[in-house]
């Protein structure tokens, strides 16, 4: 009897993130309220970090809004970002570091496994590094798990892959 399975992952398409930051920078260059400003959005793909620099709190909030809008249009979940508190930078500017999270950490994986076990279906969960493998002899039960998890407002963006 064959066992069917799928993986639960939390990933961000870094190319789409790159495109969203480029679009945000284009909008920043064209906006009237940022003319003559030293505001910037810098993206470090290897470190998975975005640095926002603005003249004051108001412009920093506007930069955050520009970035969030561009990411939403590119279907990147804001749940994958951690906005650190703004800090003072050179000459009175404001700087904010935004971290991009990928993968499911141990605590969140255990929480997801508990949610799946709470459904009362005959499925097995196995935590494998930064992903969770869910397997069952019945495809319908796997689809029920996917449907339930898709409906949850979980703290991480979840996607399902390797459905076999």
OpenMM code with the backbone's topology and positions (N, CA, C; nanometers):
from openmm import Vec3, app, unit

residues = "UNK UNK UNK UNK UNK UNK UNK UNK UNK UNK UNK UNK UNK UNK UNK UNK UNK UNK UNK UNK UNK UNK UNK UNK UNK UNK UNK UNK UNK UNK UNK UNK UNK UNK UNK UNK UNK UNK UNK UNK UNK UNK UNK UNK UNK UNK UNK UNK UNK UNK UNK UNK UNK UNK UNK UNK UNK UNK UNK UNK UNK UNK UNK UNK UNK UNK UNK UNK UNK UNK UNK UNK UNK UNK UNK UNK UNK UNK UNK UNK UNK UNK UNK UNK UNK UNK UNK UNK UNK UNK UNK UNK UNK UNK UNK UNK UNK UNK UNK UNK UNK UNK UNK UNK UNK UNK UNK UNK UNK UNK UNK UNK UNK UNK UNK UNK UNK UNK UNK UNK UNK UNK UNK UNK UNK UNK UNK UNK UNK UNK UNK UNK UNK UNK UNK UNK UNK UNK UNK UNK UNK UNK UNK UNK UNK UNK UNK UNK UNK UNK UNK UNK UNK UNK UNK UNK UNK UNK UNK UNK UNK UNK UNK UNK".split()
positions = [
    Vec3(0.0846, -0.1184, 0.0000),
    Vec3(0.0000, 0.0000, 0.0000),
    Vec3(0.0883, 0.1236, 0.0000),
    Vec3(0.0645, 0.2126, -0.0942),
    Vec3(0.1502, 0.3302, -0.1110),
    Vec3(0.1165, 0.4383, -0.0076),
    Vec3(0.2199, 0.5071, 0.0349),
    Vec3(0.2030, 0.6205, 0.1234),
    Vec3(0.2187, 0.7481, 0.0415),
    Vec3(0.1294, 0.8417, 0.0591),
    Vec3(0.1376, 0.9703, -0.0089),
    Vec3(0.1923, 1.0724, 0.0897),
    Vec3(0.2561, 1.1769, 0.0376),
    Vec3(0.3130, 1.2767, 0.1285),
    Vec3(0.3257, 1.4122, 0.0609),
    Vec3(0.3476, 1.5143, 0.1430),
    Vec3(0.3816, 1.6485, 0.0948),
    Vec3(0.4651, 1.7170, 0.2015),
    Vec3(0.5307, 1.8259, 0.1628),
    Vec3(0.6145, 1.9024, 0.2553),
    Vec3(0.5496, 2.0373, 0.2827),
    Vec3(0.5607, 2.0817, 0.4071),
    Vec3(0.5182, 2.2165, 0.4443),
    Vec3(0.6462, 2.2984, 0.4595),
    Vec3(0.6558, 2.4072, 0.3853),
    Vec3(0.7745, 2.4922, 0.3905),
    Vec3(0.7325, 2.6381, 0.4065),
    Vec3(0.8271, 2.7202, 0.4464),
    Vec3(0.8060, 2.8645, 0.4537),
    Vec3(0.9231, 2.9278, 0.3800),
    Vec3(0.8997, 2.9652, 0.2547),
    Vec3(1.0077, 3.0186, 0.1720),
    Vec3(0.9670, 3.1516, 0.1100),
    Vec3(1.0662, 3.2304, 0.0769),
    Vec3(1.0457, 3.3570, 0.0083),
    Vec3(1.1223, 3.3503, -0.1232),
    Vec3(1.0563, 3.3868, -0.2315),
    Vec3(1.1228, 3.3920, -0.3619),
    Vec3(1.2110, 3.5167, -0.3623),
    Vec3(1.3429, 3.4961, -0.3495),
    Vec3(1.4348, 3.6093, -0.3371),
    Vec3(1.4407, 3.6930, -0.4646),
    Vec3(1.4139, 3.6335, -0.5804),
    Vec3(1.4108, 3.7114, -0.7042),
    Vec3(1.2906, 3.8056, -0.7031),
    Vec3(1.1761, 3.7567, -0.6565),
    Vec3(1.0585, 3.8432, -0.6451),
    Vec3(1.0827, 3.9538, -0.5430),
    Vec3(1.1538, 3.9204, -0.4345),
    Vec3(1.1889, 4.0212, -0.3338),
    Vec3(1.2775, 4.1279, -0.3977),
    Vec3(1.3733, 4.0856, -0.4787),
    Vec3(1.4612, 4.1772, -0.5504),
    Vec3(1.3791, 4.2697, -0.6408),
    Vec3(1.2841, 4.2122, -0.7132),
    Vec3(1.1983, 4.2915, -0.8017),
    Vec3(1.1149, 4.3915, -0.7224),
    Vec3(1.0613, 4.3497, -0.6074),
    Vec3(0.9789, 4.4387, -0.5243),
    Vec3(1.0624, 4.5564, -0.4733),
    Vec3(1.1862, 4.5300, -0.4296),
    Vec3(1.2732, 4.6371, -0.3804),
    Vec3(1.3097, 4.7326, -0.4945),
    Vec3(1.3365, 4.6789, -0.6137),
    Vec3(1.3673, 4.7651, -0.7290),
    Vec3(1.2491, 4.8548, -0.7637),
    Vec3(1.1285, 4.7992, -0.7615),
    Vec3(1.0098, 4.8801, -0.7895),
    Vec3(0.9896, 4.9863, -0.6818),
    Vec3(1.0153, 4.9504, -0.5566),
    Vec3(1.0018, 5.0461, -0.4467),
    Vec3(1.1034, 5.1601, -0.4630),
    Vec3(1.2247, 5.1273, -0.5058),
    Vec3(1.3261, 5.2310, -0.5291),
    Vec3(1.2864, 5.3237, -0.6434),
    Vec3(1.2248, 5.2668, -0.7487),
    Vec3(1.1774, 5.3506, -0.8596),
    Vec3(1.0696, 5.4472, -0.8117),
    Vec3(0.9766, 5.3948, -0.7314),
    Vec3(0.8710, 5.4819, -0.6789),
    Vec3(0.9291, 5.5888, -0.5880),
    Vec3(1.0278, 5.5513, -0.5079),
    Vec3(1.0945, 5.6452, -0.4174),
    Vec3(1.1579, 5.7597, -0.4961),
    Vec3(1.2195, 5.7284, -0.6095),
    Vec3(1.2845, 5.8302, -0.6929),
    Vec3(1.1827, 5.9247, -0.7564),
    Vec3(1.0600, 5.8782, -0.7785),
    Vec3(0.9596, 5.9588, -0.8466),
    Vec3(0.8692, 6.0379, -0.7527),
    Vec3(0.8651, 6.0028, -0.6243),
    Vec3(0.7707, 6.0680, -0.5330),
    Vec3(0.8157, 6.2078, -0.4966),
    Vec3(0.7202, 6.2989, -0.4995),
    Vec3(0.7483, 6.4401, -0.4731),
    Vec3(0.7924, 6.4623, -0.3286),
    Vec3(0.7307, 6.3937, -0.2342),
    Vec3(0.7650, 6.4147, -0.0931),
    Vec3(0.9042, 6.3628, -0.0565),
    Vec3(0.9703, 6.2921, -0.1476),
    Vec3(1.1059, 6.2447, -0.1231),
    Vec3(1.2108, 6.3183, -0.2068),
    Vec3(1.1699, 6.4235, -0.2798),
    Vec3(1.2660, 6.5012, -0.3591),
    Vec3(1.3681, 6.5673, -0.2665),
    Vec3(1.4954, 6.5533, -0.2985),
    Vec3(1.6016, 6.6134, -0.2182),
    Vec3(1.6308, 6.5382, -0.0893),
    Vec3(1.5677, 6.4272, -0.0693),
    Vec3(1.5863, 6.3465, 0.0515),
    Vec3(1.6960, 6.2427, 0.0277),
    Vec3(1.7585, 6.2003, 0.1349),
    Vec3(1.8589, 6.0951, 0.1250),
    Vec3(1.7990, 5.9586, 0.1610),
    Vec3(1.6686, 5.9458, 0.1486),
    Vec3(1.6005, 5.8211, 0.1798),
    Vec3(1.6436, 5.7117, 0.0820),
    Vec3(1.6554, 5.5893, 0.1335),
    Vec3(1.6974, 5.4795, 0.0466),
    Vec3(1.6458, 5.3457, 0.0992),
    Vec3(1.6390, 5.2501, 0.0068),
    Vec3(1.6042, 5.1117, 0.0401),
    Vec3(1.7159, 5.0249, -0.0165),
    Vec3(1.7906, 4.9587, 0.0715),
    Vec3(1.9013, 4.8730, 0.0294),
    Vec3(1.8681, 4.7282, 0.0619),
    Vec3(1.8923, 4.6405, -0.0347),
    Vec3(1.8600, 4.4983, -0.0199),
    Vec3(1.9879, 4.4176, -0.0306),
    Vec3(2.0161, 4.3379, 0.0737),
    Vec3(2.1309, 4.2480, 0.0739),
    Vec3(2.0776, 4.1053, 0.0619),
    Vec3(2.0882, 4.0502, -0.0587),
    Vec3(2.0280, 3.9198, -0.0875),
    Vec3(2.0948, 3.8070, -0.0096),
    Vec3(2.2278, 3.8123, 0.0044),
    Vec3(2.3001, 3.7056, 0.0739),
    Vec3(2.2659, 3.7034, 0.2227),
    Vec3(2.2597, 3.8207, 0.2844),
    Vec3(2.2291, 3.8304, 0.4278),
    Vec3(2.0792, 3.8225, 0.4546),
    Vec3(1.9969, 3.8342, 0.3483),
    Vec3(1.8511, 3.8361, 0.3589),
    Vec3(1.8042, 3.9485, 0.4504),
    Vec3(1.8530, 4.0700, 0.4199),
    Vec3(1.8170, 4.1872, 0.4992),
    Vec3(1.7898, 4.3058, 0.4073),
    Vec3(1.6979, 4.3901, 0.4520),
    Vec3(1.6666, 4.5145, 0.3826),
    Vec3(1.6911, 4.6265, 0.4823),
    Vec3(1.7602, 4.7326, 0.4383),
    Vec3(1.7861, 4.8466, 0.5248),
    Vec3(1.7123, 4.9676, 0.4691),
    Vec3(1.6282, 5.0283, 0.5528),
    Vec3(1.5553, 5.1486, 0.5154),
    Vec3(1.6210, 5.2666, 0.5859),
    Vec3(1.6501, 5.3737, 0.5115),
    Vec3(1.7072, 5.4952, 0.5691),
    Vec3(1.6197, 5.6115, 0.5250),
    Vec3(1.5815, 5.6965, 0.6228),
    Vec3(1.4956, 5.8110, 0.5907),
    Vec3(1.5341, 5.9295, 0.6784),
    Vec3(1.4845, 6.0481, 0.6383),
    Vec3(1.5173, 6.1725, 0.7090),
    Vec3(1.4527, 6.1785, 0.8477),
    Vec3(1.3299, 6.1265, 0.8607),
    Vec3(1.2575, 6.1341, 0.9883),
    Vec3(1.1589, 6.0170, 0.9993),
    Vec3(1.0862, 6.0143, 1.1097),
    Vec3(0.9909, 5.9039, 1.1339),
    Vec3(0.8826, 5.8986, 1.0278),
    Vec3(0.8309, 6.0143, 0.9888),
    Vec3(0.7233, 6.0178, 0.8892),
    Vec3(0.7686, 5.9553, 0.7573),
    Vec3(0.8862, 5.9934, 0.7123),
    Vec3(0.9366, 5.9385, 0.5854),
    Vec3(0.9732, 5.7913, 0.5990),
    Vec3(1.0164, 5.7493, 0.7171),
    Vec3(1.0463, 5.6079, 0.7392),
    Vec3(0.9187, 5.5245, 0.7299),
    Vec3(0.8098, 5.5752, 0.7879),
    Vec3(0.6813, 5.5046, 0.7764),
    Vec3(0.6353, 5.5003, 0.6312),
    Vec3(0.6568, 5.6091, 0.5570),
    Vec3(0.6200, 5.6120, 0.4149),
    Vec3(0.7030, 5.5101, 0.3360),
    Vec3(0.8324, 5.4990, 0.3679),
    Vec3(0.9196, 5.3999, 0.3021),
    Vec3(0.8703, 5.2577, 0.3305),
    Vec3(0.8346, 5.2323, 0.4554),
    Vec3(0.7828, 5.1006, 0.4935),
    Vec3(0.6562, 5.0693, 0.4151),
    Vec3(0.5699, 5.1687, 0.4006),
    Vec3(0.4453, 5.1513, 0.3263),
    Vec3(0.4722, 5.1238, 0.1782),
    Vec3(0.5661, 5.1957, 0.1190),
    Vec3(0.6028, 5.1739, -0.0217),
    Vec3(0.6516, 5.0301, -0.0407),
    Vec3(0.7412, 4.9852, 0.0477),
    Vec3(0.7966, 4.8501, 0.0380),
    Vec3(0.6868, 4.7451, 0.0548),
    Vec3(0.5998, 4.7642, 0.1543),
    Vec3(0.4924, 4.6676, 0.1800),
    Vec3(0.3971, 4.6591, 0.0611),
    Vec3(0.3655, 4.7720, -0.0004),
    Vec3(0.2762, 4.7738, -0.1163),
    Vec3(0.3370, 4.6983, -0.2332),
    Vec3(0.4633, 4.7224, -0.2609),
    Vec3(0.5309, 4.6550, -0.3725),
    Vec3(0.5411, 4.5039, -0.3476),
    Vec3(0.5644, 4.4663, -0.2228),
    Vec3(0.5735, 4.3235, -0.1912),
    Vec3(0.4374, 4.2564, -0.2064),
    Vec3(0.3327, 4.3248, -0.1641),
    Vec3(0.1979, 4.2680, -0.1761),
    Vec3(0.1604, 4.2480, -0.3226),
    Vec3(0.1999, 4.3417, -0.4082),
    Vec3(0.1697, 4.3271, -0.5507),
    Vec3(0.2458, 4.2112, -0.6137),
    Vec3(0.3585, 4.1753, -0.5552),
    Vec3(0.4384, 4.0634, -0.6059),
    Vec3(0.4069, 3.9338, -0.5316),
    Vec3(0.3021, 3.9358, -0.4508),
    Vec3(0.2547, 3.8190, -0.3754),
    Vec3(0.3602, 3.7629, -0.2790),
    Vec3(0.4325, 3.8539, -0.2131),
    Vec3(0.5266, 3.8163, -0.1084),
    Vec3(0.4589, 3.8481, 0.0243),
    Vec3(0.4490, 3.7491, 0.1112),
    Vec3(0.3804, 3.7676, 0.2389),
    Vec3(0.4626, 3.8560, 0.3326),
    Vec3(0.3938, 3.9505, 0.3959),
    Vec3(0.4619, 4.0360, 0.4934),
    Vec3(0.4946, 3.9595, 0.6215),
    Vec3(0.4369, 3.8401, 0.6375),
    Vec3(0.4675, 3.7577, 0.7538),
    Vec3(0.6112, 3.7073, 0.7505),
    Vec3(0.6724, 3.7092, 0.6340),
    Vec3(0.8097, 3.6605, 0.6225),
    Vec3(0.9119, 3.7685, 0.6591),
    Vec3(0.8645, 3.8880, 0.6969),
    Vec3(0.9544, 3.9974, 0.7331),
    Vec3(0.9466, 4.0267, 0.8820),
    Vec3(1.0599, 4.0639, 0.9394),
    Vec3(1.0638, 4.1109, 1.0778),
    Vec3(1.1202, 4.2521, 1.0748),
    Vec3(1.0348, 4.3490, 1.1092),
    Vec3(1.0763, 4.4885, 1.1129),
    Vec3(1.1358, 4.5168, 1.2499),
    Vec3(1.2672, 4.5417, 1.2550),
    Vec3(1.3327, 4.5778, 1.3804),
    Vec3(1.2972, 4.7223, 1.4140),
    Vec3(1.3092, 4.7612, 1.5413),
    Vec3(1.2766, 4.8999, 1.5773),
    Vec3(1.3709, 4.9986, 1.5079),
    Vec3(1.3183, 5.1157, 1.4690),
    Vec3(1.4039, 5.2169, 1.4050),
    Vec3(1.5121, 5.2649, 1.5019),
    Vec3(1.6264, 5.3023, 1.4464),
    Vec3(1.7362, 5.3532, 1.5287),
    Vec3(1.7906, 5.4810, 1.4670),
    Vec3(1.8553, 5.5625, 1.5487),
    Vec3(1.9158, 5.6857, 1.4991),
    Vec3(2.0399, 5.6503, 1.4186),
    Vec3(2.0541, 5.7183, 1.3064),
    Vec3(2.1712, 5.6956, 1.2222),
    Vec3(2.2490, 5.8270, 1.2132),
    Vec3(2.3338, 5.8382, 1.1154),
    Vec3(2.4171, 5.9560, 1.0967),
    Vec3(2.3325, 6.0821, 1.0740),
    Vec3(2.3774, 6.1955, 1.1262),
    Vec3(2.3170, 6.3276, 1.1051),
    Vec3(2.1661, 6.3304, 1.1302),
    Vec3(2.1175, 6.2565, 1.2281),
    Vec3(1.9759, 6.2614, 1.2639),
    Vec3(1.8829, 6.1775, 1.1779),
    Vec3(1.9368, 6.1012, 1.0859),
    Vec3(1.8535, 6.0155, 1.0013),
    Vec3(1.8020, 5.8966, 1.0825),
    Vec3(1.6982, 5.8325, 1.0303),
    Vec3(1.6418, 5.7122, 1.0910),
    Vec3(1.6796, 5.5925, 1.0040),
    Vec3(1.7174, 5.4824, 1.0688),
    Vec3(1.7512, 5.3603, 0.9965),
    Vec3(1.6700, 5.2461, 1.0569),
    Vec3(1.6179, 5.1609, 0.9684),
    Vec3(1.5431, 5.0445, 1.0150),
    Vec3(1.5894, 4.9222, 0.9376),
    Vec3(1.6186, 4.8164, 1.0116),
    Vec3(1.6619, 4.6908, 0.9514),
    Vec3(1.5418, 4.5969, 0.9422),
    Vec3(1.5230, 4.5382, 0.8244),
    Vec3(1.4140, 4.4438, 0.8019),
    Vec3(1.4770, 4.3098, 0.7670),
    Vec3(1.4462, 4.2069, 0.8474),
    Vec3(1.5026, 4.0746, 0.8252),
    Vec3(1.4017, 3.9877, 0.7500),
    Vec3(1.4523, 3.9079, 0.6558),
    Vec3(1.3681, 3.8175, 0.5774),
    Vec3(1.3843, 3.6773, 0.6347),
    Vec3(1.2727, 3.6181, 0.6775),
    Vec3(1.2766, 3.4842, 0.7353),
    Vec3(1.2392, 3.3794, 0.6325),
    Vec3(1.3168, 3.2729, 0.6283),
    Vec3(1.2827, 3.1558, 0.5477),
    Vec3(1.2996, 3.0334, 0.6361),
    Vec3(1.2223, 2.9319, 0.6093),
    Vec3(1.2302, 2.8099, 0.6879),
    Vec3(1.1387, 2.8154, 0.8092),
    Vec3(1.1123, 2.6987, 0.8638),
    Vec3(1.0276, 2.6861, 0.9817),
    Vec3(1.1180, 2.6431, 1.0972),
    Vec3(1.1260, 2.7243, 1.2022),
    Vec3(1.2106, 2.6875, 1.3159),
    Vec3(1.1439, 2.5771, 1.3987),
    Vec3(1.2195, 2.5189, 1.4914),
    Vec3(1.1733, 2.4020, 1.5686),
    Vec3(1.0425, 2.4290, 1.6429),
    Vec3(1.0324, 2.5459, 1.7082),
    Vec3(0.9129, 2.5751, 1.7880),
    Vec3(0.7887, 2.5839, 1.7007),
    Vec3(0.8000, 2.6527, 1.5879),
    Vec3(0.6860, 2.6655, 1.4966),
    Vec3(0.6516, 2.5307, 1.4340),
    Vec3(0.7538, 2.4484, 1.4067),
    Vec3(0.7301, 2.3160, 1.3498),
    Vec3(0.6530, 2.2288, 1.4484),
    Vec3(0.6892, 2.2370, 1.5766),
    Vec3(0.6175, 2.1608, 1.6791),
    Vec3(0.4740, 2.2100, 1.6911),
    Vec3(0.4553, 2.3418, 1.6830),
    Vec3(0.3210, 2.3990, 1.6897),
    Vec3(0.2351, 2.3506, 1.5718),
    Vec3(0.2922, 2.3507, 1.4518),
    Vec3(0.2200, 2.3012, 1.3338),
    Vec3(0.1879, 2.1525, 1.3462),
    Vec3(0.2832, 2.0739, 1.3941),
    Vec3(0.2594, 1.9304, 1.4128),
    Vec3(0.1448, 1.9075, 1.5108),
    Vec3(0.1399, 1.9882, 1.6175),
    Vec3(0.0316, 1.9777, 1.7144),
    Vec3(-0.1034, 2.0111, 1.6529),
    Vec3(-0.1066, 2.1127, 1.5676),
    Vec3(-0.2310, 2.1507, 1.4990),
    Vec3(-0.2774, 2.0361, 1.4093),
    Vec3(-0.1824, 1.9760, 1.3355),
    Vec3(-0.2169, 1.8662, 1.2438),
    Vec3(-0.2670, 1.7452, 1.3223),
    Vec3(-0.1993, 1.7121, 1.4331),
    Vec3(-0.2427, 1.5975, 1.5144),
    Vec3(-0.3793, 1.6227, 1.5764),
    Vec3(-0.4099, 1.7489, 1.6064),
    Vec3(-0.5382, 1.7860, 1.6644),
    Vec3(-0.6552, 1.7675, 1.5690),
    Vec3(-0.6273, 1.7508, 1.4418),
    Vec3(-0.7342, 1.7299, 1.3442),
    Vec3(-0.7959, 1.5904, 1.3556),
    Vec3(-0.7228, 1.4973, 1.4146),
    Vec3(-0.7741, 1.3623, 1.4323),
    Vec3(-0.7697, 1.2768, 1.3067),
    Vec3(-0.6890, 1.3152, 1.2101),
    Vec3(-0.6753, 1.2370, 1.0870),
    Vec3(-0.5593, 1.1385, 1.1020),
    Vec3(-0.5603, 1.0346, 1.0192),
    Vec3(-0.4522, 0.9357, 1.0234),
    Vec3(-0.3378, 0.9818, 0.9340),
    Vec3(-0.2639, 1.0804, 0.9842),
    Vec3(-0.1475, 1.1319, 0.9121),
    Vec3(-0.0292, 1.1331, 1.0080),
    Vec3(0.0907, 1.1196, 0.9511),
    Vec3(0.2125, 1.1280, 1.0303),
    Vec3(0.2861, 1.2556, 0.9914),
    Vec3(0.3430, 1.3227, 1.0911),
    Vec3(0.4251, 1.4407, 1.0635),
    Vec3(0.5671, 1.4111, 1.1068),
    Vec3(0.6610, 1.4635, 1.0292),
    Vec3(0.8015, 1.4431, 1.0592),
    Vec3(0.8736, 1.5742, 1.0317),
    Vec3(0.9416, 1.6278, 1.1330),
    Vec3(1.0155, 1.7531, 1.1170),
    Vec3(1.1515, 1.7202, 1.0569),
    Vec3(1.1810, 1.7810, 0.9413),
    Vec3(1.3078, 1.7568, 0.8712),
    Vec3(1.3779, 1.8896, 0.8487),
    Vec3(1.4563, 1.9331, 0.9464),
    Vec3(1.5275, 2.0598, 0.9337),
    Vec3(1.4305, 2.1768, 0.9385),
    Vec3(1.4180, 2.2487, 0.8258),
    Vec3(1.3310, 2.3667, 0.8202),
    Vec3(1.2015, 2.3392, 0.7454),
    Vec3(1.1645, 2.2118, 0.7338),
    Vec3(1.0379, 2.1773, 0.6695),
    Vec3(0.9720, 2.0632, 0.7461),
    Vec3(0.8446, 2.0405, 0.7175),
    Vec3(0.7698, 1.9330, 0.7818),
    Vec3(0.7151, 1.8423, 0.6731),
    Vec3(0.7407, 1.7132, 0.6854),
    Vec3(0.6855, 1.6153, 0.5913),
    Vec3(0.5612, 1.5548, 0.6549),
    Vec3(0.4515, 1.5571, 0.5788),
    Vec3(0.3252, 1.4989, 0.6240),
    Vec3(0.2944, 1.3832, 0.5308),
    Vec3(0.2672, 1.2645, 0.5881),
    Vec3(0.2391, 1.1477, 0.5041),
    Vec3(0.1158, 1.0745, 0.5556),
    Vec3(0.0503, 1.0056, 0.4628),
    Vec3(-0.0699, 0.9300, 0.4942),
    Vec3(-0.0966, 0.8320, 0.3810),
    Vec3(-0.1653, 0.7208, 0.4096),
    Vec3(-0.2016, 0.6295, 0.3011),
    Vec3(-0.3180, 0.6824, 0.2159),
    Vec3(-0.3880, 0.7878, 0.2643),
    Vec3(-0.5030, 0.8417, 0.1910),
    Vec3(-0.4768, 0.9849, 0.1464),
    Vec3(-0.4949, 1.0084, 0.0172),
    Vec3(-0.4759, 1.1434, -0.0374),
    Vec3(-0.5768, 1.2425, 0.0200),
    Vec3(-0.7002, 1.1943, 0.0445),
    Vec3(-0.8046, 1.2834, 0.0957),
    Vec3(-0.7660, 1.3452, 0.2301),
    Vec3(-0.7004, 1.2678, 0.3138),
    Vec3(-0.6604, 1.3197, 0.4443),
    Vec3(-0.5504, 1.4251, 0.4299),
    Vec3(-0.4598, 1.4033, 0.3345),
    Vec3(-0.3562, 1.5041, 0.3097),
    Vec3(-0.4195, 1.6327, 0.2586),
    Vec3(-0.5190, 1.6199, 0.1711),
    Vec3(-0.5869, 1.7383, 0.1191),
    Vec3(-0.6634, 1.8104, 0.2289),
    Vec3(-0.7174, 1.7360, 0.3248),
    Vec3(-0.7869, 1.7980, 0.4380),
    Vec3(-0.6882, 1.8775, 0.5241),
    Vec3(-0.5670, 1.8243, 0.5424),
    Vec3(-0.4636, 1.8950, 0.6188),
    Vec3(-0.4254, 2.0242, 0.5471),
    Vec3(-0.4042, 2.0161, 0.4151),
    Vec3(-0.3678, 2.1350, 0.3373),
    Vec3(-0.4796, 2.2395, 0.3464),
    Vec3(-0.6042, 2.1957, 0.3317),
    Vec3(-0.7174, 2.2886, 0.3381),
    Vec3(-0.7250, 2.3562, 0.4750),
    Vec3(-0.7041, 2.2792, 0.5814),
    Vec3(-0.7113, 2.3359, 0.7161),
    Vec3(-0.5985, 2.4366, 0.7393),
    Vec3(-0.4751, 2.3992, 0.7021),
    Vec3(-0.3606, 2.4884, 0.7239),
    Vec3(-0.3689, 2.6134, 0.6366),
    Vec3(-0.4269, 2.6011, 0.5176),
    Vec3(-0.4423, 2.7174, 0.4298),
    Vec3(-0.5397, 2.8178, 0.4906),
    Vec3(-0.6367, 2.7682, 0.5655),
    Vec3(-0.7355, 2.8559, 0.6268),
    Vec3(-0.6883, 2.9213, 0.7553),
    Vec3(-0.5783, 2.8732, 0.8118),
    Vec3(-0.5269, 2.9300, 0.9365),
    Vec3(-0.4564, 3.0623, 0.9123),
    Vec3(-0.4587, 3.1486, 1.0134),
    Vec3(-0.3794, 3.2713, 1.0093),
    Vec3(-0.2540, 3.2441, 1.0923),
    Vec3(-0.1612, 3.1696, 1.0336),
    Vec3(-0.0394, 3.1302, 1.1036),
    Vec3(0.0630, 3.2424, 1.0953),
    Vec3(0.1563, 3.2457, 1.1908),
    Vec3(0.2531, 3.3556, 1.1971),
    Vec3(0.3594, 3.3503, 1.0873),
    Vec3(0.3645, 3.2418, 1.0114),
    Vec3(0.4581, 3.2291, 0.8992),
    Vec3(0.3795, 3.2045, 0.7709),
    Vec3(0.4334, 3.2480, 0.6561),
    Vec3(0.3673, 3.2115, 0.5310),
    Vec3(0.3975, 3.0648, 0.4999),
    Vec3(0.2942, 2.9861, 0.4809),
    Vec3(0.3127, 2.8425, 0.4567),
    Vec3(0.2862, 2.8101, 0.3106),
    Vec3(0.3687, 2.7224, 0.2561),
    Vec3(0.3421, 2.6708, 0.1210),
    Vec3(0.3633, 2.5197, 0.1238),
    Vec3(0.2999, 2.4534, 0.0300),
    Vec3(0.2989, 2.3077, 0.0275),
    Vec3(0.3623, 2.2617, -0.1029),
    Vec3(0.4598, 2.1714, -0.0932),
    Vec3(0.5283, 2.1255, -0.2148),
    Vec3(0.5572, 1.9765, -0.2050),
    Vec3(0.6133, 1.9222, -0.3109),
    Vec3(0.6497, 1.7796, -0.3212),
    Vec3(0.5325, 1.6876, -0.2905),
    Vec3(0.4162, 1.7231, -0.3427),
    Vec3(0.2971, 1.6397, -0.3213),
    Vec3(0.3119, 1.5126, -0.4030),
    Vec3(0.3171, 1.3984, -0.3344),
    Vec3(0.3365, 1.2702, -0.4031),
    Vec3(0.2295, 1.1730, -0.3591),
] * unit.nanometer
topology = app.Topology()
chain = topology.addChain("A")
for resn in residues:
    res = topology.addResidue(resn, chain)
    for name in ("N", "CA", "C"):
        topology.addAtom(name, app.Element.getBySymbol(name[0]), res)
